[in-house]
Amino acid sequence: MRTTILLAAAALLLASLHGVVRLLHLSSALASVVFLFLWLAASTFNMWFGMVEAGYTLAQEWPVFMVLFGLPAICALLLQWRLASST
């Protein structure tokens, strides 16, 4: 359930950043870059929290990290590619 919530949060963050960038008439690439850095930090914090507080090992947390960071990152890059090719 936590993974689903975090993936939904990633989608909301990405959509919000693209909305703000569009309102400010900035490059959509900026939204993708900012999202990737913010989401990397959030995913890394989640992995650290799982290891320190929940007691999981790196081997247990790494696949979760790859899903939590990888899927939204791929979506952000695909969205950026689609937006760049449509202009």
ABEGO torsion letter per residue (X at the ends): XAAAAAAAAAAAAAAAAAAAAAAAGBBAAAAAAAAAAAAAAAAAAAAAAAAAAAGBBAAAAAAAAAAAAAAAAAAAAAAAAAAAAAX
